[in-house]
Amino acid sequence: MDCLGGNSWFSSLDQGKAYHQEFMSKGSKHLTAFVTPWGLYEWVRIPFGLMNAPAAFQRCMEECFEDLRDETCISYLDEALVFSKNFENHVQDVRKVLQRLKEHGIKLKPSKCELLKPEVCYLGRIVSAEGSKVDPADTDALKSPKEKQPKNIGEWCYESQLPDSKCSGPSEWKKYFLRCGGLNQSPINIITRKVMHDPNLTSFIFDGHEDIFNMSVENHGQSAHFTLPQSVRLRGGGLSATYKAVQFHLHWGEDGGQGSEHSVDGKRYPMELHIVHIKERYNNLSVALNDSTGVAALGFFFEVSSEKNKKLDRILEALGKVRHEGNSSEIEDFRLADIVPQANTLSYYRYSGSLTTPGCDQSVVWTVFQQTLPISKYQAV
């Protein structure tokens, strides 16, 4: 892996059927013989399980790539990694490697290949311009210490959202959930005089916000989740990768009171919208939470306006249909652009944080937007 240093673009090429793409030598076929009720058979291609098959297969791949090895690509058995310093060179390098594989009659399995990416998984490592690290998916089976959860999940909440209940507020969560109360615990109070400008935080690119789709909403107990299609993507904005949307949800106060999770200079807002994304290479949120930057969350504040925000009516109507845990409903012909402004018009704050509910995994890149969205007092109640 040492030769990967200084490279920024990668493509992972994985073969289909691996050993079966290589032929047995004529003098070795009899060594693979096996008997069946229908007669004696010998392998024509290399079978899995032969003691020296890995070494023989690796030698074939070394001879295949020859002059390209360690300069343009590296290979381990049936998986090759192409690497380049810039995008233009990478396109040419991938073309050279594919041509070499074609000349040797080696076929790839498209579903297992990753092309033209700043970050790929290779041999259980996440490889990028920053170096390599263990793939979080491989450590997902390692469970955290068993957490002492409240008898009733309703015992934890935000006190400002449920003022009359005797629930445990954020300051007490760590008694029940070991990962809560960490150094990067969210939400935070953003102190604007301490905010530092970062030129790397460029404008976002919102993909799929103009698409029209049907969206389901389900009450999960503490909040209602609006499921988003994976065609909704997030990139730019200083993020290290492209993220795909999972869901959005709202946090609001009782009777129109302060309900936002984040605050700015101590000011809380009636409602806050969170749009949750995960890196596109992960299959679900649970796996993404094992990566310190696996989740990207967008936070939008709502501020009381004298005029009604008509585009929110369908969202609020759907929430009225899922008042109890397990209830679900659907919104047809929805566009995310109806409630979220265009990306290039937005200014924002950025910090590394966590989930804002137990278990408080510190794996979230938070973006909290400065511009507020309107909501009438009647809608906020």
Secondary structure per residue as TSV (DSSP state, phi and psi in degrees):
chain	resnum	aa	ss	phi	psi
A	1	M	-	360.0	-8.7
A	2	D	G	-61.9	-31.1
A	3	C	G	-73.8	-4.6
A	4	L	G	-82.2	-12.7
A	5	G	T	-59.1	137.1
A	6	G	T	85.6	0.7
A	7	N	-	-101.7	148.3
A	8	S	-	-122.5	-12.5
A	9	W	E	-126.6	139.3
A	10	F	E	-141.2	149.7
A	11	S	E	-138.9	129.2
A	12	S	E	-104.1	124.1
A	13	L	E	-115.7	119.1
A	14	D	E	-118.0	131.8
A	15	Q	B	-80.2	157.4
A	16	G	S	-97.6	135.8
A	17	K	S	70.4	-3.3
A	18	A	G	43.2	-110.8
A	19	Y	G	-53.6	-33.3
A	20	H	G	-66.0	-8.7
A	21	Q	G	-83.7	-11.7
A	22	E	S	-104.4	142.6
A	23	F	B	-90.9	148.4
A	24	M	-	-75.6	142.8
A	25	S	-	-70.3	152.6
A	26	K	G	-59.4	-36.7
A	27	G	G	-79.1	-4.7
A	28	S	G	-112.0	-7.4
A	29	K	G	-59.5	-37.0
A	30	H	G	-66.5	-19.4
A	31	L	G	-73.3	-14.1
A	32	T	G	-104.1	10.6
A	33	A	-	-62.6	144.1
A	34	F	E	-146.1	151.2
A	35	V	E	-104.7	137.7
A	36	T	E	-129.0	169.1
A	37	P	T	-60.1	-15.4
A	38	W	T	-103.7	5.7
A	39	G	E	132.4	-174.6
A	40	L	E	-98.8	134.2
A	41	Y	E	-126.4	153.6
A	42	E	-	-129.3	146.7
A	43	W	-	-75.3	133.5
A	44	V	S	-88.1	-37.0
A	45	R	B	-108.7	163.7
A	46	I	-	-65.3	123.3
A	47	P	-	-87.2	163.2
A	48	F	T	-75.8	142.7
A	49	G	T	108.6	-14.2
A	50	L	-	-69.3	141.0
A	51	M	T	-59.8	-42.0
A	52	N	T	-101.2	12.1
A	53	A	H	-61.8	-45.2
A	54	P	H	-58.4	-44.6
A	55	A	H	-64.5	-42.6
A	56	A	H	-65.1	-40.9
A	57	F	H	-66.9	-42.7
A	58	Q	H	-62.9	-38.7
A	59	R	H	-63.3	-38.1
A	60	C	H	-62.7	-42.4
A	61	M	H	-69.1	-36.0
A	62	E	H	-62.6	-41.9
A	63	E	H	-69.5	-32.3
A	64	C	H	-63.5	-50.1
A	65	F	H	-82.5	-30.9
A	66	E	G	41.5	-103.9
A	67	D	G	-69.5	-16.9
A	68	L	G	-83.6	-17.7
A	69	R	B	-63.8	130.8
A	70	D	T	70.5	-9.5
A	71	E	T	-100.8	-41.4
A	72	T	T	-120.8	-30.6
A	73	C	E	-152.2	162.7
A	74	I	E	-129.1	155.3
A	75	S	E	-137.8	137.9
A	76	Y	E	-131.8	110.2
A	77	L	T	52.1	-119.0
A	78	D	T	-92.9	8.4
A	79	E	E	-122.1	126.0
A	80	A	E	-116.9	147.3
A	81	L	E	-122.9	120.7
A	82	V	E	-97.6	135.8
A	83	F	E	-137.3	145.9
A	84	S	E	-151.1	161.2
A	85	K	S	-82.7	-28.3
A	86	N	S	-141.7	168.0
A	87	F	H	-66.0	-43.2
A	88	E	H	-59.7	-46.6
A	89	N	H	-65.4	-33.5
A	90	H	H	-66.3	-40.6
A	91	V	H	-58.5	-44.1
A	92	Q	H	-65.5	-40.8
A	93	D	H	-65.8	-41.1
A	94	V	H	-62.7	-40.5
A	95	R	H	-61.4	-42.3
A	96	K	H	-62.6	-44.2
A	97	V	H	-67.1	-42.7
A	98	L	H	-63.3	-38.2
A	99	Q	H	-64.7	-40.7
A	100	R	H	-64.6	-41.5
A	101	L	H	-63.6	-38.5
A	102	K	H	-64.1	-40.6
A	103	E	H	-62.8	-30.3
A	104	H	T	-96.3	6.5
A	105	G	T	70.4	25.7
A	106	I	-	-94.8	128.7
A	107	K	-	-103.4	147.4
A	108	L	B	-107.2	158.5
A	109	K	-	-103.8	105.0
A	110	P	G	-53.3	-38.3
A	111	S	G	-66.4	-16.9
A	112	K	G	-104.9	5.4
A	113	C	-	-102.0	147.1
A	114	E	E	-126.0	120.3
A	115	L	E	-113.7	140.7
A	116	L	E	53.4	58.9
A	117	K	E	-127.0	148.1
A	118	P	S	-77.3	-8.2
A	119	E	E	-151.7	127.3
A	120	V	E	-138.0	165.0
A	121	C	E	-99.6	126.3
A	122	Y	E	-139.4	118.9
A	123	L	T	55.0	41.5
A	124	G	T	78.3	10.4
A	125	R	E	-120.9	145.2
A	126	I	E	-90.2	116.5
A	127	V	E	-107.1	130.4
A	128	S	E	-151.7	-176.2
A	129	A	T	-63.6	-22.0
A	130	E	T	-82.5	-5.3
A	131	G	E	118.8	-150.4
A	132	S	E	-129.9	150.7
A	133	K	E	-148.1	163.6
A	134	V	E	-64.1	138.7
A	135	D	-	-68.8	119.9
A	136	P	G	-56.4	-28.0
A	137	A	G	-62.6	-27.3
A	138	D	G	-78.1	-16.0
A	139	T	G	-107.3	7.1
A	140	D	T	-61.9	-27.7
A	141	A	T	-74.5	-15.1
A	142	L	S	-78.2	109.6
A	143	K	-	-86.1	145.0
A	144	S	-	-73.3	161.5
A	145	P	-	-53.1	145.1
A	146	K	-	-60.3	129.9
A	147	E	-	-92.6	141.4
A	148	K	-	-84.1	97.0
A	149	Q	-	-89.7	152.2
A	150	P	-	-59.6	153.9
A	151	K	S	-60.5	-36.5
A	152	N	S	-121.5	124.7
A	153	I	G	-59.3	-21.4
A	154	G	G	-70.5	-6.8
A	155	E	G	-72.8	-16.5
A	156	W	B	-107.5	141.9
A	157	C	-	-172.0	-179.5
A	158	Y	-	-95.6	121.2
A	159	E	T	-59.4	-32.3
A	160	S	T	-70.1	-22.5
A	161	Q	T	-86.1	-28.4
A	162	L	S	-129.3	72.2
A	163	P	T	-63.8	-24.4
A	164	D	T	-94.1	-2.6
A	165	S	S	-93.4	162.5
A	166	K	-	-103.1	49.4
A	167	C	-	-86.1	165.8
A	168	S	B	-89.2	119.8
A	169	G	-	-77.9	175.3
A	170	P	G	-52.8	-34.7
A	171	S	G	-67.0	-17.4
A	172	E	G	-107.7	-3.5
A	173	W	G	-58.7	-35.4
A	174	K	G	-64.0	-14.9
A	175	K	G	-69.1	-30.1
A	176	Y	T	-108.3	-26.4
A	177	F	-	-127.4	112.1
A	178	L	T	-61.9	-29.5
A	179	R	T	-86.5	-7.1
A	180	C	T	-78.5	151.7
A	181	G	T	84.4	17.1
A	182	G	-	-75.7	177.1
A	183	L	T	-64.3	-30.0
A	184	N	T	-108.6	35.3
A	185	Q	-	-72.0	133.1
A	186	S	S	-104.3	157.4
A	187	P	-	-82.2	172.2
A	188	I	-	-128.1	164.5
A	189	N	E	-96.2	117.9
A	190	I	E	-83.4	116.7
A	191	I	-	-96.8	106.1
A	192	T	G	-63.4	-29.7
A	193	R	G	-72.6	-13.7
A	194	K	G	-101.2	-2.0
A	195	V	-	-71.3	134.5
A	196	M	-	-110.5	138.7
A	197	H	-	-73.9	134.1
A	198	D	-	-122.4	111.3
A	199	P	T	-65.0	-15.5
A	200	N	T	-77.5	-12.2
A	201	L	-	-86.7	82.7
A	202	T	-	-84.0	-178.0
A	203	S	-	-65.9	149.3
A	204	F	E	-78.4	160.9
A	205	I	E	-121.6	115.2
A	206	F	E	-95.5	111.6
A	207	D	E	-96.7	136.8
A	208	G	S	85.3	0.6
A	209	H	T	-70.4	-22.1
A	210	E	T	-91.0	-8.8
A	211	D	-	-68.8	146.5
A	212	I	-	-101.4	128.9
A	213	F	E	-150.3	163.1
A	214	N	E	-90.1	138.1
A	215	M	E	-130.3	131.2
A	216	S	E	-94.5	153.3
A	217	V	E	-132.9	135.7
A	218	E	E	-137.7	137.8
A	219	N	E	-81.9	117.4
A	220	H	-	-99.2	11.7
A	221	G	S	108.2	-66.1
A	222	Q	S	-92.1	-20.8
A	223	S	-	-157.6	164.5
A	224	A	E	-105.0	128.8
A	225	H	E	-102.8	129.4
A	226	F	E	-98.3	111.3
A	227	T	E	-74.8	132.2
A	228	L	-	-110.0	146.8
A	229	P	-	-72.5	153.8
A	230	Q	T	-70.7	-8.7
A	231	S	T	-70.1	-16.8
A	232	V	-	-80.6	114.9
A	233	R	E	-125.7	160.4
A	234	L	E	-133.6	126.7
A	235	R	E	-148.5	172.5
A	236	G	E	76.9	-158.7
A	237	G	T	61.8	26.3
A	238	G	T	76.5	7.3
A	239	L	-	-77.0	148.5
A	240	S	S	-83.2	-9.5
A	241	A	S	-153.2	175.5
A	242	T	-	-89.8	136.8
A	243	Y	E	-116.1	145.5
A	244	K	E	-108.9	145.5
A	245	A	E	-73.1	148.3
A	246	V	E	-115.4	-53.9
A	247	Q	E	-166.3	167.0
A	248	F	E	-130.6	155.8
A	249	H	E	-149.6	167.8
A	250	L	E	-122.1	147.3
A	251	H	E	-122.7	127.0
A	252	W	E	-143.4	161.7
A	253	G	-	-91.3	168.0
A	254	E	G	-75.2	136.2
A	255	D	G	55.1	37.7
A	256	G	G	77.7	8.8
A	257	G	-	-78.7	-175.5
A	258	Q	-	-64.3	125.9
A	259	G	-	-137.5	-6.1
A	260	S	-	-66.9	148.3
A	261	E	S	-79.8	-48.5
A	262	H	S	-80.5	163.1
A	263	S	E	-141.9	159.3
A	264	V	E	-123.9	117.7
A	265	D	T	51.4	39.1
A	266	G	T	84.6	-7.3
A	267	K	B	-87.2	128.1
A	268	R	-	-103.6	156.8
A	269	Y	-	-117.3	161.0
A	270	P	S	-62.4	-32.6
A	271	M	E	-152.3	151.8
A	272	E	E	-137.0	133.1
A	273	L	E	-100.6	131.0
A	274	H	E	-117.5	125.3
A	275	I	E	-110.1	118.6
A	276	V	E	-101.0	128.9
A	277	H	E	-125.5	155.8
A	278	I	E	-128.6	156.5
A	279	K	E	-55.1	140.5
A	280	E	T	-63.3	-19.0
A	281	R	T	-81.6	-12.6
A	282	Y	-	-92.8	148.1
A	283	N	S	-85.7	-25.4
A	284	N	S	-156.3	171.4
A	285	L	H	-65.7	-37.3
A	286	S	H	-59.2	-42.9
A	287	V	H	-70.1	-41.4
A	288	A	H	-61.9	-30.1
A	289	L	T	-68.8	-12.2
A	290	N	T	-81.9	-8.1
A	291	D	S	-102.6	131.1
A	292	S	T	-62.7	-19.0
A	293	T	T	-126.1	29.5
A	294	G	-	-73.2	-21.0
A	295	V	E	-121.8	136.9
A	296	A	E	-121.4	122.4
A	297	A	E	-117.9	135.7
A	298	L	E	-105.7	131.4
A	299	G	E	-117.5	127.1
A	300	F	E	-121.2	128.9
A	301	F	E	-86.0	146.3
A	302	F	E	-111.4	135.5
A	303	E	E	-122.0	141.6
A	304	V	E	-63.4	130.5
A	305	S	E	-121.3	157.6
A	306	S	S	-73.0	-20.9
A	307	E	S	-108.0	149.3
A	308	K	-	-73.0	138.2
A	309	N	-	-90.6	93.9
A	310	K	G	-62.7	-27.9
A	311	K	G	-70.5	-14.7
A	312	L	G	-86.2	-13.7
A	313	D	H	-57.1	-41.7
A	314	R	H	-66.9	-35.7
A	315	I	H	-66.1	-47.3
A	316	L	H	-66.7	-35.5
A	317	E	H	-64.2	-41.2
A	318	A	H	-65.8	-37.9
A	319	L	H	-62.6	-34.5
A	320	G	H	-65.9	-18.8
A	321	K	T	-91.4	-7.7
A	322	V	-	-127.0	52.8
A	323	R	-	-72.2	-20.4
A	324	H	S	-119.0	150.2
A	325	E	T	-56.2	131.5
A	326	G	T	95.5	-16.9
A	327	N	-	-66.7	147.1
A	328	S	E	-142.9	158.1
A	329	S	E	-153.3	-177.0
A	330	E	E	-144.1	144.0
A	331	I	E	-114.1	126.5
A	332	E	E	-95.9	150.3
A	333	D	E	52.4	55.3
A	334	F	E	-100.6	146.6
A	335	R	-	-126.4	129.7
A	336	L	G	-65.0	-28.6
A	337	A	G	-63.9	-16.5
A	338	D	G	-69.4	-24.6
A	339	I	T	-118.5	-14.8
A	340	V	S	-113.8	130.1
A	341	P	-	-65.4	169.0
A	342	Q	-	-65.5	144.9
A	343	A	G	-61.8	-40.4
A	344	N	G	-74.5	-2.0
A	345	T	G	-100.4	1.7
A	346	L	-	-106.5	135.7
A	347	S	-	-106.9	152.2
A	348	Y	E	-153.9	164.2
A	349	Y	E	-104.7	148.9
A	350	R	E	-132.3	135.2
A	351	Y	E	-155.4	160.3
A	352	S	E	-91.7	124.6
A	353	G	E	-143.4	-144.9
A	354	S	-	-141.1	178.2
A	355	L	-	-63.0	149.2
A	356	T	S	-96.4	12.4
A	357	T	S	-136.2	155.5
A	358	P	T	-58.0	140.8
A	359	G	T	-83.8	21.0
A	360	C	-	63.0	31.7
A	361	D	-	-55.6	127.9
A	362	Q	S	-89.0	69.6
A	363	S	-	-135.0	23.4
A	364	V	E	-116.1	127.9
A	365	V	E	-90.6	109.0
A	366	W	E	-92.7	135.8
A	367	T	E	-124.5	116.2
A	368	V	E	-112.8	119.8
A	369	F	E	-83.6	142.8
A	370	Q	S	-73.2	-41.7
A	371	Q	S	-68.8	134.7
A	372	T	-	-94.3	156.0
A	373	L	E	-104.0	148.2
A	374	P	E	-83.5	146.7
A	375	I	E	-151.1	136.6
A	376	S	E	-77.6	160.3
A	377	K	H	-61.5	-36.0
A	378	Y	H	-65.4	-41.3
A	379	Q	H	-69.2	-31.6
A	380	A	H	-76.1	-17.0
A	381	V	-	-78.2	360.0
